[in-house]
Amino acid sequence: MALQISALFSYLRAPLGPGPLSRVCADFQGPGVRFKHMFSHLGGNQATSPVRGHIKAALRAEKFSTTTATAIWKSSQVKGSSSPRGTRGWLGKVALGAALGVSTVALVQSLHTGTVTAMAGKVNLNSAEGDWKKTKDNLLSLSVKDRRQHYSTANFVPLEAVSVWTPTAGSSEQTLCQRNEKLDQKISLYSGDITKLEVDAIVNAANKTLLGGGGVDGAIHRAAGPMLKKECASLHGCETGEAKITCGYRLPAKYVIHTVGPIAQGGVGEEEKKALRSCYKNSLTTATKNAARSVAFPCISTGVYGYPPEQAVHEALATVREYLDEHHDKLDRVIFCVFLPTDKELYLQTLPLYFPAAPTEATVKSKL
Ligand code: AR6
């Protein structure tokens, strides 16, 4: 249905074709490695970028509550589109839409914003009263463009704006894995709030109850809204090292994968290491089972649960590398989302061990 409506009103939309790429670069410089955060978006000027214009229009639509044809008419008059030509055009669209069985709500929204959210009238994401299953089904049936109308944040970060890992030559002298250029294209280091990432799935460092908490768990629940807790309650908890998936609700991420890291305050032994690796592996398996091709991880267990970050980074990178070696066709991107400057530094130093650059000529010669 959404597709039909999209086709019907596609000519009403702002053009979304690719414009010149512009990049706002924040280059991170690590030992022998250069990591670029390129905020590539369509259209050079942020204020006039067609994508931004479209996103703003989508966000404005959230506030647009009129639901009758009369209201559309009034709205079009306010906007100065009451010329005979505009009226005929508008009536024609309504007639055509009605003939195809398009709901008035969908028409209102498509006419007002150029986007179509056929199911939007049924979604109330701010209330814990509704049925989470219906809400989830509705949300998952929407296109990304239409889902954007329901994000709790206006400052979301699309996947295209998160640059891929680009190690430079020279970082490969001490490596634990082989160079694999294709895998570099699937890895990102992102510094910031995971709740802003528009990816298929973000991973939550949850606790066994899955009912929310502090840290990244609290941030995810706040941004997703009350429906997330309702769905989580239906999952009956989660064991350490395991992973369970829910809808992202008001998050820009389509899904949240909840995993429970080991509590390492008493020190890290084999059991904790194994459990942390399981968190990463089971989260990736859960993602691919649900066709989620882009996944963002926080630094699991390194906050309240006390796992030393300088040890956790190795478990995280080794597990992801291993998984990608085997299942690279199932994932487009794995993002390591760091929140603290010290974690960013750790990842910058450690990533080249697992995702190395090509050996330099000097390195090759020295090994001969
Ligand atoms: N985006 C990305 N990373 C974040 C964010 C954010 N918005 N906020 C914090 N972090 P923690 P844990 C980082 O304590 O150690 C909760 O209460 C943070 O800097 O959230 O696995 C749960 O309910 C750190 O690097 O998770 C559990 O009871 C990382 O996220 C318990 O904490 C993990 O820190 C889980 O503890």
Residues whose N, C-alpha, C, O or C-beta is under 5 A from the ligand:
A	BS01	AR6	G192 D193 I194 T195 A205 A206 N207 G212 G213 G214 G215 V216 D217 A219 G261 P298 C299 I300 S301 T302 G303 V304 Y305 G306 C337 F339 L340
